[in-house]
Amino acid sequence: MTREEVANRITEIGIVPVVRASTAKQAMQAAEAVCAGGIPIVEVTMTVPGAIEVIAQLAKSIGSEVLIGAGTVLDADTANRCIDAGAEFIVSPGFDAETVKFANRAGKVMMSGALTPTEVIAAWKTGSDFVKIFPCGTVGGAKYIKALKAPLPQIPMIPTGGVNLTTAAGFILAGAAALGIGGELVSASALESGNTSPIVEAAQNFVAIVRNARSAA
């Protein structure tokens, strides 16, 4: 897929599941579960043991159906290795100009992290396709997104941190382009138990919430 097609797909689906797991096997199971729940996107964070190999395995096994991304990418070198492994998008918790520029040169979608208006503008001007507002929940949640979107309506924002089944609709109504959802979707306890049905169910619920909130907006 082209960079534009990937960006459009992320916006269309509206949810970016953030996979943090204690083993590579759990990360694979999480990816399969969110997909089974109707979200064909997965962000594998670099905190997962063997994360780049997990990305490579997922790209080979389900990459034709699911957008595979790399999260918690802190520098251009790591971004390069993730893209070589098959990542279609790169996510960072903060703004690193060189990482954004590298993703641009590689033709891949970039979600740079930012929090303040200055950081949001800097990330956007440098070429980030989306700006990940992190940690959003601790600085006002949906109200903070609404406040940022007022002067910056042209910047697609993805709030991450504090997004759950109760708050998700509010974030969409506030103007979020998509939602970054970690533990509230990819349950650590479900992964530890080996029963991923709660993840499938949560994915289905989040999909319904996003769809309904967009219809109401």
CORQUIVEN-V809213 format. One record per residue. N is the residue number from 1. RES is the residue in three letters. SS is DSSP state (A for helix, B for strand, O for the rest). OMEGA is omega in radians with two decimals (NA if undefined). D_FIRST is the distance of its C-alpha to the first C-alpha in whole Angstrom. Layout:
N,RES,SS,OMEGA,D_FIRST
N,RES,SS,OMEGA,D_FIRST
//
This chain:
1,MET,O,3.08,0
2,THR,O,3.10,4
3,ARG,A,-3.13,7
4,GLU,A,3.13,8
5,GLU,A,3.11,6
6,VAL,A,3.13,6
7,ALA,A,3.13,10
8,ASN,A,-3.14,10
9,ARG,A,3.12,10
10,ILE,A,3.13,12
11,THR,A,-3.13,15
12,GLU,A,-3.11,15
13,ILE,A,3.01,15
14,GLY,O,-3.13,18
15,ILE,B,3.06,18
16,VAL,B,3.12,17
17,PRO,B,-3.13,19
18,VAL,B,-3.07,21
19,VAL,B,2.98,22
20,ARG,O,-3.08,25
21,ALA,O,-3.09,27
22,SER,O,3.09,30
23,THR,O,3.09,29
24,ALA,A,-3.13,26
25,LYS,A,3.12,27
26,GLN,A,3.13,27
27,ALA,A,3.10,23
28,MET,A,-3.14,22
29,GLN,A,3.13,24
30,ALA,A,3.14,23
31,ALA,A,-3.14,19
32,GLU,A,-3.10,20
33,ALA,A,-3.13,23
34,VAL,A,3.09,21
35,CYS,A,3.11,18
36,ALA,A,3.13,21
37,GLY,O,3.06,22
38,GLY,O,3.11,20
39,ILE,O,-3.10,17
40,PRO,O,3.10,14
41,ILE,B,3.03,13
42,VAL,B,3.07,16
43,GLU,B,3.12,17
44,VAL,B,-3.09,19
45,THR,B,-3.14,21
46,MET,O,3.08,23
47,THR,O,3.07,26
48,VAL,O,3.09,25
49,PRO,O,-3.12,27
50,GLY,O,-3.03,25
51,ALA,A,-3.08,22
52,ILE,A,3.07,20
53,GLU,A,3.07,21
54,VAL,A,3.11,20
55,ILE,A,-3.14,17
56,ALA,A,3.14,16
57,GLN,A,3.13,18
58,LEU,A,3.14,16
59,ALA,A,-3.14,13
60,LYS,A,-3.01,15
61,SER,A,-3.08,16
62,ILE,A,-3.08,14
63,GLY,O,3.13,11
64,SER,O,-3.10,10
65,GLU,O,-3.01,11
66,VAL,O,3.05,11
67,LEU,B,-3.13,9
68,ILE,B,3.13,12
69,GLY,B,3.12,13
70,ALA,B,-3.13,16
71,GLY,B,-3.10,19
72,THR,O,3.11,22
73,VAL,O,-2.99,21
74,LEU,O,-3.10,24
75,ASP,O,-3.07,24
76,ALA,A,-3.14,21
77,ASP,A,3.11,22
78,THR,A,3.09,21
79,ALA,A,3.14,18
80,ASN,A,-3.12,18
81,ARG,A,3.12,19
82,CYS,A,3.12,16
83,ILE,A,3.07,13
84,ASP,A,-3.13,15
85,ALA,A,3.11,15
86,GLY,O,3.14,12
87,ALA,O,3.13,11
88,GLU,O,3.07,8
89,PHE,B,-3.08,11
90,ILE,B,-3.14,15
91,VAL,B,3.11,18
92,SER,O,3.10,21
93,PRO,O,3.14,24
94,GLY,O,-3.09,26
95,PHE,O,3.02,25
96,ASP,O,-3.01,25
97,ALA,A,-3.09,24
98,GLU,A,3.11,23
99,THR,A,3.11,21
100,VAL,A,-3.12,19
101,LYS,A,3.12,19
102,PHE,A,3.13,18
103,ALA,A,3.09,15
104,ASN,A,-3.13,15
105,ARG,A,-3.13,15
106,ALA,A,3.14,13
107,GLY,O,-3.12,10
108,LYS,O,3.13,10
109,VAL,B,3.14,11
110,MET,B,2.99,14
111,MET,B,-3.14,17
112,SER,B,3.07,20
113,GLY,B,3.10,23
114,ALA,B,3.10,26
115,LEU,O,-3.11,29
116,THR,O,3.08,32
117,PRO,A,3.13,31
118,THR,A,3.13,31
119,GLU,A,3.13,29
120,VAL,A,-3.14,26
121,ILE,A,-3.13,27
122,ALA,A,-3.14,27
123,ALA,A,-3.13,23
124,TRP,A,-3.12,22
125,LYS,A,-3.13,24
126,THR,A,3.06,22
127,GLY,O,3.11,19
128,SER,O,-3.11,18
129,ASP,O,3.03,15
130,PHE,B,3.00,17
131,VAL,B,3.14,21
132,LYS,B,-3.13,22
133,ILE,B,-3.02,25
134,PHE,O,-0.10,27
135,PRO,O,-2.95,30
136,CYS,O,-3.05,30
137,GLY,A,-3.07,32
138,THR,A,-3.13,35
139,VAL,A,3.06,35
140,GLY,O,3.08,35
141,GLY,O,-3.08,32
142,ALA,A,3.12,31
143,LYS,A,3.13,34
144,TYR,A,3.09,33
145,ILE,A,3.13,29
146,LYS,A,3.14,31
147,ALA,A,3.12,33
148,LEU,A,-3.08,30
149,LYS,A,-3.12,29
150,ALA,A,3.10,32
151,PRO,A,-3.05,32
152,LEU,O,-3.05,28
153,PRO,O,-3.08,27
154,GLN,O,-3.07,24
155,ILE,O,3.10,22
156,PRO,O,-3.07,20
157,MET,B,3.11,22
158,ILE,B,3.11,21
159,PRO,B,3.12,24
160,THR,B,-3.04,25
161,GLY,O,-3.13,28
162,GLY,O,3.10,31
163,VAL,O,3.11,28
164,ASN,O,-3.09,30
165,LEU,O,-3.14,30
166,THR,O,-3.04,33
167,THR,O,-2.99,32
168,ALA,A,-3.11,28
169,ALA,A,3.14,29
170,GLY,A,3.11,31
171,PHE,A,3.12,28
172,ILE,A,-3.14,26
173,LEU,A,3.12,29
174,ALA,O,3.08,29
175,GLY,O,3.13,26
176,ALA,O,3.11,23
177,ALA,O,3.12,20
178,ALA,B,-3.11,19
179,LEU,B,3.01,21
180,GLY,B,-3.03,21
181,ILE,B,-3.12,23
182,GLY,O,-3.02,25
183,GLY,O,3.12,28
184,GLU,O,3.09,29
185,LEU,O,-3.13,26
186,VAL,O,-3.04,26
187,SER,O,3.11,29
188,ALA,A,-3.13,31
189,SER,A,3.10,34
190,ALA,A,3.13,32
191,LEU,A,3.14,30
192,GLU,A,-3.11,34
193,SER,A,-3.09,35
194,GLY,O,3.10,32
195,ASN,O,-3.04,32
196,THR,O,-3.13,29
197,SER,A,3.07,30
198,PRO,A,3.11,31
199,ILE,A,3.10,27
200,VAL,A,-3.12,26
201,GLU,A,3.12,28
202,ALA,A,3.11,27
203,ALA,A,3.12,24
204,GLN,A,3.14,25
205,ASN,A,3.13,27
206,PHE,A,3.10,25
207,VAL,A,-3.13,23
208,ALA,A,-3.13,26
209,ILE,A,-3.14,27
210,VAL,A,-3.14,24
211,ARG,A,-3.11,24
212,ASN,A,3.14,28
213,ALA,A,3.11,28
214,ARG,A,3.11,25
215,SER,A,-3.10,27
216,ALA,A,-3.06,30
217,ALA,O,NA,29
//
